[in-house]
Amino acid sequence: MAPRGPGRGLFVTGTDTGVGKTRVACALLGALRARGLRVAAMKPVETGVGERGPLDALALREAAGGESPLDDICPERFELPAAPSVAAAAEGRRVDFARIDAAYQRLRATHDVVVVEGAGGLRVPIDAGIDMAGLAKRFNTPILLVARAALGTFNHTLLSLEALDREQLGVLGVVISHTQGRLGDAHARNLAALKDRLDAQLLGEIPPLEPGASVPPKCLDVDTLWSRFERLSGKARDD
């Protein structure tokens, strides 16, 4: 299963903010490490950063083994809990893409896979000319989409998949994340219909978990994900 050549990137995005991207990315990092791969995590831009630091990036760093410098994992940090372009403007700054690119390349140079977690959804602006989908395209990475389980997920998930298709970004699949506890009847029926619609695109479902609890390994179809990653990342190299 070990890849050949320089490290490759895998981009984790969501249908919205707060859908469980970090939890899914951490579970994926752990699963890939268990397969003997050298993995790194990256959160290129994190907003809402307070005195305790970039919490998403810190969780990702721990899941990846805690070896990479935090400045490479999260090179751009802002205090305002808003879209990166908005948070940067509030500080009189702009997101430094040269810094992000350099950090990403350093991580690639020493790891087999770099799991990159975006902020919010695909159309969240990072700067005037680039959003999260644009960053994934800049890195030339396939996408894992995390969707919420609650009502509204049909629209958000299908629109996100359509956007990925328009951007010609390779889609590994969709992971459904339960972030709002036990579902009521309407939510459960809606989710069941979405899962039927996704069919083979569905790569896992994360149940409601207590704070700090680990994702059970059986919740992610890592074998299928890895097979698709090998194919899509190899195609990206050829392109």
Buried (B, 14 or more C-beta within 10 A) or exposed (E): EEBEEEBBBBBBBBBBBEBBBBBBBBBBBBBBBEBEBBBBBBBBBBBBBEEEEBBBBBBBBEBBBEEBEBEBBBBBBBEBEBBBBBBBBEEEEBBBBEBBBEBBBBBBEBBBBBBBBBBBBBEBBBBEEBBBBBBBBBBBBBBBBBBBBBBEBBEBBBBBBEBBEEBEBBBBBBBBBBBBEEBEEEBEEBBEEBBEEBEEBBBBBBEEBEEEEEBEEEBBBBEBBBEBBBEBBBEBEEE
